Amino acid sequence: MYVTDVYKHVGRKFSSEGQFLLELSSFETAVDVAVGPDGSMYVADTGNKRIVNLP
């Protein structure tokens, strides 16, 4: 599972059991996250007016 935290400016990854796995920072306003068919994570960072692709 992937989530974004707008107030802390991060994206987080959790296992299917809810275990914390990874935190990504350097976002201004990370408002949404999507996962592509290949498992890549895409973060909508509206504060920086960009979509970030994290393979």
mmCIF file as Biopython writes it, N, C-alpha, C and O atoms, coordinates in Angstrom:
data_model
#
loop_
_atom_site.group_PDB
_atom_site.id
_atom_site.type_symbol
_atom_site.label_atom_id
_atom_site.label_alt_id
_atom_site.label_comp_id
_atom_site.label_asym_id
_atom_site.label_entity_id
_atom_site.label_seq_id
_atom_site.pdbx_PDB_ins_code
_atom_site.Cartn_x
_atom_site.Cartn_y
_atom_site.Cartn_z
_atom_site.occupancy
_atom_site.B_iso_or_equiv
_atom_site.auth_seq_id
_atom_site.auth_asym_id
_atom_site.pdbx_PDB_model_num
ATOM 1   N N  . MET A ? 1  ? 0.842  -1.146 0.000   1.0 0.0 1  A 1 
ATOM 2   C CA . MET A ? 1  ? 0.000  0.000  0.000   1.0 0.0 1  A 1 
ATOM 3   C C  . MET A ? 1  ? 0.903  1.229  0.000   1.0 0.0 1  A 1 
ATOM 4   O O  . MET A ? 1  ? 1.930  1.261  0.678   1.0 0.0 1  A 1 
ATOM 5   N N  . TYR A ? 2  ? 0.505  2.235  -0.768  1.0 0.0 2  A 1 
ATOM 6   C CA . TYR A ? 2  ? 1.224  3.498  -0.822  1.0 0.0 2  A 1 
ATOM 7   C C  . TYR A ? 2  ? 0.312  4.604  -0.316  1.0 0.0 2  A 1 
ATOM 8   O O  . TYR A ? 2  ? -0.875 4.627  -0.642  1.0 0.0 2  A 1 
ATOM 9   N N  . VAL A ? 3  ? 0.850  5.512  0.472   1.0 0.0 3  A 1 
ATOM 10  C CA . VAL A ? 3  ? 0.086  6.653  0.965   1.0 0.0 3  A 1 
ATOM 11  C C  . VAL A ? 3  ? 0.953  7.904  0.883   1.0 0.0 3  A 1 
ATOM 12  O O  . VAL A ? 3  ? 2.182  7.831  0.868   1.0 0.0 3  A 1 
ATOM 13  N N  . THR A ? 4  ? 0.283  9.053  0.830   1.0 0.0 4  A 1 
ATOM 14  C CA . THR A ? 4  ? 0.999  10.325 0.889   1.0 0.0 4  A 1 
ATOM 15  C C  . THR A ? 4  ? 0.558  11.076 2.130   1.0 0.0 4  A 1 
ATOM 16  O O  . THR A ? 4  ? -0.573 10.927 2.591   1.0 0.0 4  A 1 
ATOM 17  N N  . ASP A ? 5  ? 1.450  11.876 2.660   1.0 0.0 5  A 1 
ATOM 18  C CA . ASP A ? 5  ? 1.166  12.723 3.815   1.0 0.0 5  A 1 
ATOM 19  C C  . ASP A ? 5  ? 1.456  14.157 3.396   1.0 0.0 5  A 1 
ATOM 20  O O  . ASP A ? 5  ? 2.611  14.576 3.334   1.0 0.0 5  A 1 
ATOM 21  N N  . VAL A ? 6  ? 0.399  14.899 3.111   1.0 0.0 6  A 1 
ATOM 22  C CA . VAL A ? 6  ? 0.532  16.272 2.616   1.0 0.0 6  A 1 
ATOM 23  C C  . VAL A ? 6  ? 1.248  17.153 3.627   1.0 0.0 6  A 1 
ATOM 24  O O  . VAL A ? 6  ? 2.060  17.992 3.237   1.0 0.0 6  A 1 
ATOM 25  N N  . TYR A ? 7  ? 0.973  16.988 4.900   1.0 0.0 7  A 1 
ATOM 26  C CA . TYR A ? 7  ? 1.533  17.878 5.922   1.0 0.0 7  A 1 
ATOM 27  C C  . TYR A ? 7  ? 2.995  17.583 6.236   1.0 0.0 7  A 1 
ATOM 28  O O  . TYR A ? 7  ? 3.732  18.482 6.642   1.0 0.0 7  A 1 
ATOM 29  N N  . LYS A ? 8  ? 3.420  16.345 6.054   1.0 0.0 8  A 1 
ATOM 30  C CA . LYS A ? 8  ? 4.828  16.000 6.314   1.0 0.0 8  A 1 
ATOM 31  C C  . LYS A ? 8  ? 5.646  15.917 5.029   1.0 0.0 8  A 1 
ATOM 32  O O  . LYS A ? 8  ? 6.857  15.698 5.073   1.0 0.0 8  A 1 
ATOM 33  N N  . HIS A ? 9  ? 4.975  16.094 3.868   1.0 0.0 9  A 1 
ATOM 34  C CA . HIS A ? 9  ? 5.649  16.156 2.562   1.0 0.0 9  A 1 
ATOM 35  C C  . HIS A ? 9  ? 6.371  14.857 2.210   1.0 0.0 9  A 1 
ATOM 36  O O  . HIS A ? 9  ? 7.494  14.884 1.708   1.0 0.0 9  A 1 
ATOM 37  N N  . VAL A ? 10 ? 5.728  13.726 2.472   1.0 0.0 10 A 1 
ATOM 38  C CA . VAL A ? 10 ? 6.352  12.427 2.208   1.0 0.0 10 A 1 
ATOM 39  C C  . VAL A ? 10 ? 5.366  11.468 1.539   1.0 0.0 10 A 1 
ATOM 40  O O  . VAL A ? 10 ? 4.151  11.666 1.575   1.0 0.0 10 A 1 
ATOM 41  N N  . GLY A ? 11 ? 5.927  10.431 0.932   1.0 0.0 11 A 1 
ATOM 42  C CA . GLY A ? 11 ? 5.168  9.283  0.463   1.0 0.0 11 A 1 
ATOM 43  C C  . GLY A ? 11 ? 5.662  8.078  1.243   1.0 0.0 11 A 1 
ATOM 44  O O  . GLY A ? 11 ? 6.853  7.967  1.533   1.0 0.0 11 A 1 
ATOM 45  N N  . ARG A ? 12 ? 4.754  7.177  1.583   1.0 0.0 12 A 1 
ATOM 46  C CA . ARG A ? 12 ? 5.147  6.006  2.370   1.0 0.0 12 A 1 
ATOM 47  C C  . ARG A ? 12 ? 4.635  4.730  1.717   1.0 0.0 12 A 1 
ATOM 48  O O  . ARG A ? 12 ? 3.588  4.713  1.070   1.0 0.0 12 A 1 
ATOM 49  N N  . LYS A ? 13 ? 5.406  3.660  1.908   1.0 0.0 13 A 1 
ATOM 50  C CA . LYS A ? 13 ? 5.026  2.342  1.407   1.0 0.0 13 A 1 
ATOM 51  C C  . LYS A ? 13 ? 4.887  1.400  2.594   1.0 0.0 13 A 1 
ATOM 52  O O  . LYS A ? 13 ? 5.732  1.372  3.488   1.0 0.0 13 A 1 
ATOM 53  N N  . PHE A ? 14 ? 3.791  0.620  2.583   1.0 0.0 14 A 1 
ATOM 54  C CA . PHE A ? 14 ? 3.519  -0.365 3.623   1.0 0.0 14 A 1 
ATOM 55  C C  . PHE A ? 14 ? 3.284  -1.725 2.975   1.0 0.0 14 A 1 
ATOM 56  O O  . PHE A ? 14 ? 2.816  -1.807 1.839   1.0 0.0 14 A 1 
ATOM 57  N N  . SER A ? 15 ? 3.609  -2.783 3.698   1.0 0.0 15 A 1 
ATOM 58  C CA . SER A ? 15 ? 3.332  -4.138 3.208   1.0 0.0 15 A 1 
ATOM 59  C C  . SER A ? 15 ? 1.831  -4.403 3.302   1.0 0.0 15 A 1 
ATOM 60  O O  . SER A ? 15 ? 1.090  -3.617 3.893   1.0 0.0 15 A 1 
ATOM 61  N N  . SER A ? 16 ? 1.392  -5.508 2.718   1.0 0.0 16 A 1 
ATOM 62  C CA . SER A ? 16 ? -0.030 -5.864 2.790   1.0 0.0 16 A 1 
ATOM 63  C C  . SER A ? 16 ? -0.473 -6.170 4.217   1.0 0.0 16 A 1 
ATOM 64  O O  . SER A ? 16 ? -1.670 -6.177 4.508   1.0 0.0 16 A 1 
ATOM 65  N N  . GLU A ? 17 ? 0.492  -6.424 5.114   1.0 0.0 17 A 1 
ATOM 66  C CA . GLU A ? 17 ? 0.186  -6.648 6.533   1.0 0.0 17 A 1 
ATOM 67  C C  . GLU A ? 17 ? 0.206  -5.343 7.332   1.0 0.0 17 A 1 
ATOM 68  O O  . GLU A ? 17 ? -0.057 -5.354 8.535   1.0 0.0 17 A 1 
ATOM 69  N N  . GLY A ? 18 ? 0.515  -4.219 6.677   1.0 0.0 18 A 1 
ATOM 70  C CA . GLY A ? 18 ? 0.545  -2.928 7.360   1.0 0.0 18 A 1 
ATOM 71  C C  . GLY A ? 18 ? 1.900  -2.540 7.913   1.0 0.0 18 A 1 
ATOM 72  O O  . GLY A ? 18 ? 2.015  -1.529 8.606   1.0 0.0 18 A 1 
ATOM 73  N N  . GLN A ? 19 ? 2.925  -3.316 7.623   1.0 0.0 19 A 1 
ATOM 74  C CA . GLN A ? 19 ? 4.274  -3.010 8.117   1.0 0.0 19 A 1 
ATOM 75  C C  . GLN A ? 19 ? 4.892  -1.904 7.271   1.0 0.0 19 A 1 
ATOM 76  O O  . GLN A ? 19 ? 4.861  -1.959 6.042   1.0 0.0 19 A 1 
ATOM 77  N N  . PHE A ? 20 ? 5.460  -0.891 7.945   1.0 0.0 20 A 1 
ATOM 78  C CA . PHE A ? 20 ? 6.137  0.209  7.261   1.0 0.0 20 A 1 
ATOM 79  C C  . PHE A ? 20 ? 7.365  -0.313 6.531   1.0 0.0 20 A 1 
ATOM 80  O O  . PHE A ? 20 ? 8.163  -1.051 7.109   1.0 0.0 20 A 1 
ATOM 81  N N  . LEU A ? 21 ? 7.526  0.069  5.249   1.0 0.0 21 A 1 
ATOM 82  C CA . LEU A ? 21 ? 8.656  -0.398 4.455   1.0 0.0 21 A 1 
ATOM 83  C C  . LEU A ? 21 ? 9.581  0.726  3.994   1.0 0.0 21 A 1 
ATOM 84  O O  . LEU A ? 21 ? 10.800 0.560  3.999   1.0 0.0 21 A 1 
ATOM 85  N N  . LEU A ? 22 ? 9.013  1.875  3.595   1.0 0.0 22 A 1 
ATOM 86  C CA . LEU A ? 22 ? 9.813  2.895  2.931   1.0 0.0 22 A 1 
ATOM 87  C C  . LEU A ? 22 ? 9.164  4.260  3.065   1.0 0.0 22 A 1 
ATOM 88  O O  . LEU A ? 22 ? 7.939  4.379  3.034   1.0 0.0 22 A 1 
ATOM 89  N N  . GLU A ? 23 ? 9.989  5.292  3.215   1.0 0.0 23 A 1 
ATOM 90  C CA . GLU A ? 23 ? 9.489  6.667  3.210   1.0 0.0 23 A 1 
ATOM 91  C C  . GLU A ? 23 ? 10.301 7.474  2.214   1.0 0.0 23 A 1 
ATOM 92  O O  . GLU A ? 23 ? 11.531 7.427  2.214   1.0 0.0 23 A 1 
ATOM 93  N N  . LEU A ? 24 ? 9.607  8.211  1.370   1.0 0.0 24 A 1 
ATOM 94  C CA . LEU A ? 24 ? 10.241 9.067  0.375   1.0 0.0 24 A 1 
ATOM 95  C C  . LEU A ? 24 ? 9.875  10.509 0.672   1.0 0.0 24 A 1 
ATOM 96  O O  . LEU A ? 24 ? 8.711  10.819 0.926   1.0 0.0 24 A 1 
ATOM 97  N N  . SER A ? 25 ? 10.860 11.386 0.642   1.0 0.0 25 A 1 
ATOM 98  C CA . SER A ? 25 ? 10.594 12.789 0.945   1.0 0.0 25 A 1 
ATOM 99  C C  . SER A ? 25 ? 10.959 13.662 -0.245  1.0 0.0 25 A 1 
ATOM 100 O O  . SER A ? 25 ? 11.144 13.164 -1.356  1.0 0.0 25 A 1 
ATOM 101 N N  . SER A ? 26 ? 11.060 14.942 -0.014  1.0 0.0 26 A 1 
ATOM 102 C CA . SER A ? 26 ? 11.387 15.985 -0.995  1.0 0.0 26 A 1 
ATOM 103 C C  . SER A ? 26 ? 10.200 16.377 -1.863  1.0 0.0 26 A 1 
ATOM 104 O O  . SER A ? 26 ? 10.373 16.842 -2.990  1.0 0.0 26 A 1 
ATOM 105 N N  . PHE A ? 27 ? 9.001  16.189 -1.339  1.0 0.0 27 A 1 
ATOM 106 C CA . PHE A ? 27 ? 7.804  16.665 -2.023  1.0 0.0 27 A 1 
ATOM 107 C C  . PHE A ? 27 ? 7.359  17.960 -1.351  1.0 0.0 27 A 1 
ATOM 108 O O  . PHE A ? 27 ? 7.541  18.145 -0.148  1.0 0.0 27 A 1 
ATOM 109 N N  . GLU A ? 28 ? 6.780  18.844 -2.139  1.0 0.0 28 A 1 
ATOM 110 C CA . GLU A ? 28 ? 6.217  20.073 -1.579  1.0 0.0 28 A 1 
ATOM 111 C C  . GLU A ? 28 ? 4.796  19.805 -1.081  1.0 0.0 28 A 1 
ATOM 112 O O  . GLU A ? 28 ? 4.467  20.090 0.070   1.0 0.0 28 A 1 
ATOM 113 N N  . THR A ? 29 ? 3.963  19.256 -1.959  1.0 0.0 29 A 1 
ATOM 114 C CA . THR A ? 29 ? 2.582  18.933 -1.608  1.0 0.0 29 A 1 
ATOM 115 C C  . THR A ? 29 ? 2.199  17.638 -2.320  1.0 0.0 29 A 1 
ATOM 116 O O  . THR A ? 29 ? 1.617  17.675 -3.404  1.0 0.0 29 A 1 
ATOM 117 N N  . ALA A ? 30 ? 2.518  16.514 -1.725  1.0 0.0 30 A 1 
ATOM 118 C CA . ALA A ? 30 ? 2.213  15.204 -2.315  1.0 0.0 30 A 1 
ATOM 119 C C  . ALA A ? 30 ? 0.759  14.870 -2.025  1.0 0.0 30 A 1 
ATOM 120 O O  . ALA A ? 30 ? 0.418  14.472 -0.911  1.0 0.0 30 A 1 
ATOM 121 N N  . VAL A ? 31 ? -0.107 15.033 -3.037  1.0 0.0 31 A 1 
ATOM 122 C CA . VAL A ? 31 ? -1.539 14.886 -2.797  1.0 0.0 31 A 1 
ATOM 123 C C  . VAL A ? 31 ? -2.126 13.548 -3.228  1.0 0.0 31 A 1 
ATOM 124 O O  . VAL A ? 31 ? -3.219 13.186 -2.792  1.0 0.0 31 A 1 
ATOM 125 N N  . ASP A ? 32 ? -1.418 12.809 -4.076  1.0 0.0 32 A 1 
ATOM 126 C CA . ASP A ? 32 ? -1.967 11.537 -4.540  1.0 0.0 32 A 1 
ATOM 127 C C  . ASP A ? 32 ? -0.838 10.624 -4.989  1.0 0.0 32 A 1 
ATOM 128 O O  . ASP A ? 32 ? 0.264  11.080 -5.295  1.0 0.0 32 A 1 
ATOM 129 N N  . VAL A ? 33 ? -1.123 9.352  -5.024  1.0 0.0 33 A 1 
ATOM 130 C CA . VAL A ? 33 ? -0.139 8.358  -5.453  1.0 0.0 33 A 1 
ATOM 131 C C  . VAL A ? 33 ? -0.858 7.301  -6.286  1.0 0.0 33 A 1 
ATOM 132 O O  . VAL A ? 33 ? -2.010 6.957  -6.022  1.0 0.0 33 A 1 
ATOM 133 N N  . ALA A ? 34 ? -0.160 6.797  -7.291  1.0 0.0 34 A 1 
ATOM 134 C CA . ALA A ? 34 ? -0.689 5.713  -8.124  1.0 0.0 34 A 1 
ATOM 135 C C  . ALA A ? 34 ? 0.445  4.733  -8.386  1.0 0.0 34 A 1 
ATOM 136 O O  . ALA A ? 34 ? 1.620  5.095  -8.330  1.0 0.0 34 A 1 
ATOM 137 N N  . VAL A ? 35 ? 0.081  3.497  -8.672  1.0 0.0 35 A 1 
ATOM 138 C CA . VAL A ? 35 ? 1.074  2.469  -8.979  1.0 0.0 35 A 1 
ATOM 139 C C  . VAL A ? 35 ? 0.803  1.959  -10.387 1.0 0.0 35 A 1 
ATOM 140 O O  . VAL A ? 35 ? -0.317 1.564  -10.712 1.0 0.0 35 A 1 
ATOM 141 N N  . GLY A ? 36 ? 1.844  1.972  -11.221 1.0 0.0 36 A 1 
ATOM 142 C CA . GLY A ? 36 ? 1.734  1.492  -12.595 1.0 0.0 36 A 1 
ATOM 143 C C  . GLY A ? 36 ? 1.752  -0.018 -12.662 1.0 0.0 36 A 1 
ATOM 144 O O  . GLY A ? 36 ? 2.034  -0.682 -11.664 1.0 0.0 36 A 1 
ATOM 145 N N  . PRO A ? 37 ? 1.449  -0.576 -13.842 1.0 0.0 37 A 1 
ATOM 146 C CA . PRO A ? 37 ? 1.407  -2.029 -14.005 1.0 0.0 37 A 1 
ATOM 147 C C  . PRO A ? 37 ? 2.746  -2.710 -13.740 1.0 0.0 37 A 1 
ATOM 148 O O  . PRO A ? 37 ? 2.790  -3.900 -13.427 1.0 0.0 37 A 1 
ATOM 149 N N  . ASP A ? 38 ? 3.840  -1.954 -13.864 1.0 0.0 38 A 1 
ATOM 150 C CA . ASP A ? 38 ? 5.167  -2.521 -13.604 1.0 0.0 38 A 1 
ATOM 151 C C  . ASP A ? 38 ? 5.608  -2.345 -12.156 1.0 0.0 38 A 1 
ATOM 152 O O  . ASP A ? 38 ? 6.723  -2.724 -11.797 1.0 0.0 38 A 1 
ATOM 153 N N  . GLY A ? 39 ? 4.731  -1.765 -11.311 1.0 0.0 39 A 1 
ATOM 154 C CA . GLY A ? 39 ? 5.061  -1.559 -9.904  1.0 0.0 39 A 1 
ATOM 155 C C  . GLY A ? 39 ? 5.673  -0.209 -9.603  1.0 0.0 39 A 1 
ATOM 156 O O  . GLY A ? 39 ? 5.940  0.100  -8.442  1.0 0.0 39 A 1 
ATOM 157 N N  . SER A ? 40 ? 5.903  0.610  -10.633 1.0 0.0 40 A 1 
ATOM 158 C CA . SER A ? 40 ? 6.440  1.957  -10.406 1.0 0.0 40 A 1 
ATOM 159 C C  . SER A ? 40 ? 5.422  2.808  -9.663  1.0 0.0 40 A 1 
ATOM 160 O O  . SER A ? 40 ? 4.217  2.679  -9.876  1.0 0.0 40 A 1 
ATOM 161 N N  . MET A ? 41 ? 5.912  3.672  -8.798  1.0 0.0 41 A 1 
ATOM 162 C CA . MET A ? 41 ? 5.057  4.560  -8.023  1.0 0.0 41 A 1 
ATOM 163 C C  . MET A ? 41 ? 5.094  5.948  -8.648  1.0 0.0 41 A 1 
ATOM 164 O O  . MET A ? 41 ? 6.163  6.454  -8.987  1.0 0.0 41 A 1 
ATOM 165 N N  . TYR A ? 42 ? 3.925  6.563  -8.798  1.0 0.0 42 A 1 
ATOM 166 C CA . TYR A ? 42 ? 3.805  7.916  -9.328  1.0 0.0 42 A 1 
ATOM 167 C C  . TYR A ? 42 ? 3.181  8.790  -8.251  1.0 0.0 42 A 1 
ATOM 168 O O  . TYR A ? 42 ? 2.123  8.465  -7.711  1.0 0.0 42 A 1 
ATOM 169 N N  . VAL A ? 43 ? 3.843  9.902  -7.943  1.0 0.0 43 A 1 
ATOM 170 C CA . VAL A ? 43 ? 3.352  10.810 -6.911  1.0 0.0 43 A 1 
ATOM 171 C C  . VAL A ? 43 ? 2.993  12.141 -7.559  1.0 0.0 43 A 1 
ATOM 172 O O  . VAL A ? 43 ? 3.800  12.722 -8.284  1.0 0.0 43 A 1 
ATOM 173 N N  . ALA A ? 44 ? 1.781  12.622 -7.295  1.0 0.0 44 A 1 
ATOM 174 C CA . ALA A ? 44 ? 1.360  13.940 -7.757  1.0 0.0 44 A 1 
ATOM 175 C C  . ALA A ? 44 ? 1.809  14.961 -6.718  1.0 0.0 44 A 1 
ATOM 176 O O  . ALA A ? 44 ? 1.237  15.055 -5.632  1.0 0.0 44 A 1 
ATOM 177 N N  . ASP A ? 45 ? 2.829  15.713 -7.063  1.0 0.0 45 A 1 
ATOM 178 C CA . ASP A ? 45 ? 3.385  16.746 -6.181  1.0 0.0 45 A 1 
ATOM 179 C C  . ASP A ? 45 ? 2.927  18.097 -6.716  1.0 0.0 45 A 1 
ATOM 180 O O  . ASP A ? 45 ? 3.636  18.740 -7.491  1.0 0.0 45 A 1 
ATOM 181 N N  . THR A ? 46 ? 1.736  18.524 -6.298  1.0 0.0 46 A 1 
ATOM 182 C CA . THR A ? 46 ? 1.157  19.745 -6.853  1.0 0.0 46 A 1 
ATOM 183 C C  . THR A ? 46 ? 1.907  20.999 -6.436  1.0 0.0 46 A 1 
ATOM 184 O O  . THR A ? 46 ? 1.897  21.989 -7.168  1.0 0.0 46 A 1 
ATOM 185 N N  . GLY A ? 47 ? 2.551  20.982 -5.287  1.0 0.0 47 A 1 
ATOM 186 C CA . GLY A ? 47 ? 3.319  22.144 -4.844  1.0 0.0 47 A 1 
ATOM 187 C C  . GLY A ? 47 ? 4.482  22.453 -5.761  1.0 0.0 47 A 1 
ATOM 188 O O  . GLY A ? 47 ? 4.853  23.615 -5.926  1.0 0.0 47 A 1 
ATOM 189 N N  . ASN A ? 48 ? 5.064  21.420 -6.363  1.0 0.0 48 A 1 
ATOM 190 C CA . ASN A ? 48 ? 6.159  21.600 -7.320  1.0 0.0 48 A 1 
ATOM 191 C C  . ASN A ? 48 ? 5.684  21.456 -8.763  1.0 0.0 48 A 1 
ATOM 192 O O  . ASN A ? 48 ? 6.491  21.477 -9.692  1.0 0.0 48 A 1 
ATOM 193 N N  . LYS A ? 49 ? 4.362  21.311 -8.948  1.0 0.0 49 A 1 
ATOM 194 C CA . LYS A ? 49 ? 3.757  21.185 -10.284 1.0 0.0 49 A 1 
ATOM 195 C C  . LYS A ? 49 ? 4.418  20.077 -11.097 1.0 0.0 49 A 1 
ATOM 196 O O  . LYS A ? 49 ? 4.896  20.303 -12.208 1.0 0.0 49 A 1 
ATOM 197 N N  . ARG A ? 50 ? 4.435  18.860 -10.515 1.0 0.0 50 A 1 
ATOM 198 C CA . ARG A ? 50 ? 5.093  17.750 -11.197 1.0 0.0 50 A 1 
ATOM 199 C C  . ARG A ? 50 ? 4.477  16.414 -10.791 1.0 0.0 50 A 1 
ATOM 200 O O  . ARG A ? 50 ? 3.836  16.288 -9.748  1.0 0.0 50 A 1 
ATOM 201 N N  . ILE A ? 51 ? 4.694  15.432 -11.646 1.0 0.0 51 A 1 
ATOM 202 C CA . ILE A ? 51 ? 4.412  14.030 -11.343 1.0 0.0 51 A 1 
ATOM 203 C C  . ILE A ? 51 ? 5.771  13.356 -11.216 1.0 0.0 51 A 1 
ATOM 204 O O  . ILE A ? 51 ? 6.589  13.435 -12.134 1.0 0.0 51 A 1 
ATOM 205 N N  . VAL A ? 52 ? 6.019  12.702 -10.101 1.0 0.0 52 A 1 
ATOM 206 C CA . VAL A ? 52 ? 7.305  12.053 -9.860  1.0 0.0 52 A 1 
ATOM 207 C C  . VAL A ? 52 ? 7.146  10.554 -10.086 1.0 0.0 52 A 1 
ATOM 208 O O  . VAL A ? 52 ? 6.269  9.924  -9.496  1.0 0.0 52 A 1 
ATOM 209 N N  . ASN A ? 53 ? 7.993  9.984  -10.937 1.0 0.0 53 A 1 
ATOM 210 C CA . ASN A ? 53 ? 7.989  8.551  -11.221 1.0 0.0 53 A 1 
ATOM 211 C C  . ASN A ? 53 ? 9.103  7.910  -10.410 1.0 0.0 53 A 1 
ATOM 212 O O  . ASN A ? 53 ? 10.276 8.244  -10.575 1.0 0.0 53 A 1 
ATOM 213 N N  . LEU A ? 54 ? 8.727  6.989  -9.534  1.0 0.0 54 A 1 
ATOM 214 C CA . LEU A ? 54 ? 9.699  6.288  -8.696  1.0 0.0 54 A 1 
ATOM 215 C C  . LEU A ? 54 ? 9.659  4.813  -9.046  1.0 0.0 54 A 1 
ATOM 216 O O  . LEU A ? 54 ? 8.774  4.089  -8.590  1.0 0.0 54 A 1 
ATOM 217 N N  . PRO A ? 55 ? 10.627 4.352  -9.866  1.0 0.0 55 A 1 
ATOM 218 C CA . PRO A ? 55 ? 10.614 2.942  -10.297 1.0 0.0 55 A 1 
ATOM 219 C C  . PRO A ? 55 ? 10.837 1.971  -9.148  1.0 0.0 55 A 1 
ATOM 220 O O  . PRO A ? 55 ? 10.852 0.758  -9.359  1.0 0.0 55 A 1 
#
